[in-house]
Amino acid sequence: MVGGQWGDEGKGKIVDVLAEESDIIARYQGGANAGHTVHVGEEEFILHQIPSGILHPGKRCLMGNGVVLEPIQFFQEYDEAEARGISLEGRVGVSLRAHLLLPYHRLLDRAREGKSAQKIGTTGRGIGPAYEDKAGRRGVRVVDLLDEEEARNRLVEGRERARAKLAELGISDLGDVEECVETTLAVRERLLGLATDVGLEIYEGLKAGKEVLLEGAQGTALDLDHGTYPFVTSSITTAGGAASGSGIGPSSLHRVLGVMKAYTTRVGNGPLPSALPPEMDEKVRTLGAEFGATTGRPRRCGWFDGVLARYSARVNGFTGLAVTKLDVLDTLPEIFIATSYRTAEGEISEFPADTRSLETSEAVLERMPGWQASTAEVRKLEDLPRNARAYLDRIREITDTPIEMVGVGTRRNQIVHVA
Ligand code: IMP
């Protein structure tokens, strides 16, 4: 399951539905920058690191080698879930190959954002610096904690390297970075207790006929390679990353579900070609409660971007779509879909590699009539208003991908399953 836009597509809810039919649920990239919101009955859960599959009793939930794991916050989330009555004993596993995200990564992320002329608008969770250390072959992996002395040396090295970089950036107050060696070593045994070979576990699970769900975070347009670089996250969010980030071969992936919101949102900096004019932006943000689950930042809103959606379907090889939050559009008299972009060089219909050209481009919009009726209680496709079905048909046509599910509200059961 992969986000088809700029993240925040409502993947938490879709994972929650799919988790029911899965035995193993694994995350394959990202870290605490994600925020999956799931509503169970009257309760709301916001999960940043642990896969949302934990809300289903008995499911095994794994963090793959592609994630960057922030151990302190991970255990806070773990303990909070247990305190709310979710038993996690034997249910959570962490890849031995996953890299640790440490307090100095967060400080570096924030310091760089503060100083940079070109701000990315990161979540400030240290994601970029943690993946930099991984790619630079100087990261600390879960497996590196096995030998305590070795772990201490690596952590001290990391901290001192970060101290020098921070000094260059004019930051001398290191806060919790000073104690990070001790705080990390304090959870060492607990973390090792959860450590496993995630790829092997999934491989054996598949051999034994188990259903495995790989849960993506962020979205295609935030992918390090395929997104609106440099306004992206530092991981491979697209479907290819699901195999490498969980440690299985791509031939094991037989279904790729793209999750797309019925409109578009973006948090953080970078172009949003189908952005709404201010008044409408405000309206959709309120209707859709579009505020970041991790940072609380208001999300910018736009019409459904057909150019991005088609690109997304292609680079991920989506076999089906889940269109979420259709109900947010219920009251609008007319709805638009971006079908191409008008750039300084002329009109284009393929999502461009040149992010700067996107910044100055304008979306060419196709108008569709609204349905102005509540869809919140609809559970069958044929019961959706005719104009809502026409809207979904147009999305299917643009992406050349069948729609499998439509979200019509925040509750678990507010889903239209398309046979
Ligand atoms: P980072 O992942 O914190 O480095 O942030 C890089 C970009 O990705 C910024 O534009 C963030 O706003 C965006 N981003 C990261 N995680 C999420 C997410 O879960 N939802 C939406 N945007 C995200």
Boltz pocket constraint, residues with backbone or C-beta under 6 A from the ligand:
constraints:
  - pocket:
      binder: B
      contacts: [[A, 6], [A, 7], [A, 8], [A, 33], [A, 34], [A, 35], [A, 120], [A, 121], [A, 122], [A, 123], [A, 124], [A, 125], [A, 126], [A, 127], [A, 128], [A, 217], [A, 218], [A, 222], [A, 231], [A, 232], [A, 233], [A, 234], [A, 267], [A, 268], [A, 269]]
      max_distance: 6.0
